[in-house]
Amino acid sequence: MTLQQARWAAQRVLFYAYMFFSLFTVIGGWITAPLMSYLFLGDWRFWRHLRLGFRLWLHMFGFLGRLIRWENHGFMFSLPIAAQPFSAPNRSIVQLSSNWESGSSCGGCSRCCDKIACPILDQERKLCTGYNSFFWRYFNCGRFPSVEREIDYYGCPKWVMRPSRLGSRVAVHPEPAADPGYEGLSID
Ligand code: SF4
């Protein structure tokens, strides 16, 4: 493991610890609101997002329930702890479906966000308000999709695995995306 990978791993471990602290103290996320706001929304000014913060707080408990029920078959944990953060899918792993007609845009689709009733999705503008935040880049959103189970779970009509990567695991340090840019969960 390189020094950089160790840094990414340490940041994820600290994030998990912070999430446990917030969940199990119930009020932990509120008394550290600037940090919570920064991690999920990329903005320390928590007072701008109080309503969203409340929905996110409720969502965290629902999300924990999904994990306990193993509803998503564990793909959330398919991401290695030391994996490079990403803001776009890795084109060496996935490609656009031949049936997809909106190019790199998600068109009017919000299926993946709707599936988990993500509170960060701006329903009116169909945009992710947490785009490029720490959570977005370090976990599954920014790099979505990275394993086949993810595509199946969300019913994503846009992406398919490259034939050579079917059934593969997420690479710790994958090749850079061939077409960098924003192509993930946010919808335009
Ligand atoms: S990434 Fe999400 S919003 Fe975009 S096409 Fe797939 S399911 Fe729909």
Residues whose N, C-alpha, C, O or C-beta is under 5 A from the ligand:
A	BS01	SF4	C106 C109 S110 R111 C112 Y154 G155 C156 P157 K158 G184 L185
